[in-house]
């Protein structure tokens, strides 16, 4: 699923609005993001400015000063061609370590709805996260320590959102959320409790969120997934998602 560099930057920026930092500083087109606690990727820079050597040098210097001012290591999201090809090599030469290989994937919403048939579980869809949604997300994702920070982050989301929960009886056993933003809907926070796996719970959540995307006029969907997450890659592949690009991170030290 090919997109232009400008469209790719737009997708990463949509994701940044769906995972909003507390503070975002624009440094010549580079988004320098910071938040107190929570997921580390919310505190990464999107280096979407100029590609000339002097522009890269200024951007790196601005980012390093920004993150040093907040007492954290500088971190960059590296996603050519959304950012300059040379940036990865420059950061490697400065001792930045490479980590977390990711896949940005997309699919037409109509194709997702065609391929994904809801499982037998009932689904609940809300415009804000209920306590049960958070409890399942924290338990199933292994991010229980980040739950308070996750609540704070989601409270900052300004775009239309849906929070889906698949129900086993009266209990929420799988969750996910979607954020609609200028023709696209991003998929986030997919998590299923171990005892509910194999029951179509994730499929039910995905179908509900695709229905939300269609209702919002978002004719395309995107998601970000770790390359090592074989189960998620298989689920999304069956739902019609294809890779738009790979990306990774570079962190100082």
GIBEL-V179180 format. One record per run of one state. SS is the DSSP state (A for helix, B for strand, O for the rest). FROM is the first residue (numbers start at 1). TO is the last residue. If there is no record, write none. Layout:
SS;FROM;TO / SS;FROM;TO
This chain:
O;1;4 / A;5;18 / O;19;22 / B;23;27 / O;28;29 / B;30;34 / O;35;39 / A;40;43 / O;44;44 / B;45;47 / O;48;52 / A;53;69 / O;70;74 / B;75;78 / O;79;84 / A;85;93 / O;94;96 / B;97;108 / A;109;115 / O;116;121 / B;122;126 / O;127;130 / A;131;141 / O;142;143 / A;144;155 / O;156;160 / B;161;168 / O;169;170 / B;171;181 / O;182;183 / B;184;192 / O;193;193 / A;194;196 / O;197;200 / A;201;215 / O;216;219 / B;220;226 / O;227;229 / A;230;238 / O;239;241 / B;242;251 / O;252;253
